[in-house]
Amino acid sequence: MDTWNYLEYAAWALSALFGVLMLIDLVRIDTTYDNELLISSREGEIEATAERHEI
């Protein structure tokens, strides 16, 4: 095998890793936030709910 084959395998491995990370992020976001909040058009609404402090 030459260098190009190793680079090709490395590229496929990175592609698979990024795909898995995207799926993990999808599940984490889907379980953390309500769907109505995610599709809302108000900017900063997620940050605002995360930063609400009650005294």
C-alpha positions in Angstrom: 0.0 0.0 0.0 1.2 3.4 -0.7 0.7 6.8 1.0 -2.4 7.6 -0.9 -4.2 4.5 0.3 -3.4 5.4 3.9 -4.6 8.9 3.4 -7.8 7.6 1.8 -8.4 5.3 4.8 -7.7 8.2 7.2 -10.2 10.4 5.3 -12.9 7.7 5.6 -12.2 7.2 9.3 -12.5 10.9 9.9 -15.7 11.0 7.9 -17.1 8.2 10.0 -16.0 9.9 13.2 -17.6 13.2 12.2 -20.8 11.3 11.3 -20.9 9.6 14.7 -20.3 12.9 16.5 -23.1 14.5 14.5 -25.5 11.7 15.5 -24.5 12.1 19.2 -25.0 15.8 19.0 -28.4 15.3 17.4 -29.5 12.9 20.2 -28.2 15.2 22.9 -29.9 18.3 21.5 -33.1 16.4 20.8 -33.3 15.2 24.4 -32.3 18.5 26.0 -34.6 21.0 24.2 -38.2 21.0 23.3 -39.0 20.8 19.6 -41.1 24.0 19.8 -38.1 25.9 21.2 -35.8 24.5 18.5 -38.0 25.6 15.6 -38.9 29.0 17.1 -37.7 32.0 15.1 -36.7 34.1 18.1 -33.0 34.6 18.3 -31.3 34.0 21.6 -34.3 32.2 23.1 -32.3 29.1 23.9 -29.6 31.1 25.6 -32.2 33.2 27.4 -33.8 30.1 28.9 -30.4 28.6 29.9 -29.3 31.9 31.6 -32.5 32.6 33.5 -31.7 33.2 37.2 -34.4 33.3 39.8 -33.7 34.9 43.2 
